[in-house]
Amino acid sequence: MSNFLKQIEKNGLKNFYLLYGTENYLIEHYINQIKKKIIPDDFSDMNFNFFEENATAIINSAMALPFMNQYRLIIVKDSGFFYSGKKNATELIFDNIADFPQSSIIIFWESKIDKRNKLYKKICEIGEAFEIKTPSDKELIKWIKKVCNAADKNISDENALLILKTTMGDMNFLKNELDKLICYCDKEICAPDINLLCTKTIEAGIFDLVAAIGNKNLKLALEHYNNLIFLKEQPLMILTMIARQFTLILQVKTFAQIGENSIAQKLGIRSFIVNDCLRQAQNFSCEKLISAIKECSKIDYKIKTGQITDKLALETLIVKYCN
């Protein structure tokens, strides 16, 4: 998880960085580490700037010399300069970037990029571009234990994994759930506490629902479905997620021979999700999964064309595949 910072330690600080990806928690953590490293607290207000898309303001700030410090740090978040749509602003930054002084360090924090973009290629040439990916399950479990231990709380590997399976969100969401557990629990964070306090994402709820369907447990499947409805999830969204889950199980079942880690890399999902899908796949044949995916598509059409109500359609689907 600290690969970005290790490379900075090894190769030295550069003037231009592009950090992109979906793990905003890590990106913000890395930026804060760099800020602490190069700007004393007493001068942070005068040597730190944050922008979103104002190319002219970014250039003016970059050209300004730092005040009583070696560096000025500039963060540019979700500028849109790295994919089509803001051509003029991108061109303006591209044309001026070579003239920026060595005292200015600019970090572009982007959620969306196009590697064919000329500014992306320029940053790769004169600076560094890093894709900040979701850490592996092992790394996240290690991080969860580290956060808990720092708060003088104990948690087992098994219960750390349970938190991952319950939340299934990004690290910001995960940190919020950990904060709740740390405040509530006395010394040991246990499964009952996790089940009581952690907010289950729709993805986790759909996993439980499809698992109950696979086990032909109609009562439990309807219970999971009604829990999702109680949490204000729309039936049409639940249907979409069920179809996605059936598709995921089919993909995992198809690639079962290449191993969990390879499947996780190939499909871009977490290892524990692969493991759970492999377990759920034992309850379905490929033909049954394909049939279920097609059935979801038909129901989606019927709901959108007013042939059936959404709640009744979902309950009918659940009953059909539980029998």
Secondary structure, DSSP 8 states (H G I E B T S, - for coil): --HHHHHHHHH---SEEEEESS-HHHHHHHHHHHHHHHS-GGGHHHHEEEESS-HHHHHHHHHS--SSSS-EEEEEES-STTSTT-HHHHHHHHHHGGGS-TTEEEEEEES---TT-HHHHHHHHHSEEEE-----HHHHHHHHHHHHHHTT-B--HHHHHHHHHHH-S-HHHHHHHHHHHHHH-SSB--HHHHHHHS---HHHHHHHHHHHHHTT-HHHHHHHHHHHHHTT--HHHHHHHHHHHHHHHHHHHHTGGG-HHHHHHHHT--HHHHHHHHHHHTT--HHHHHHHHHHHHHHHHHHHTTSS-HHHHHHHHHHHHH-
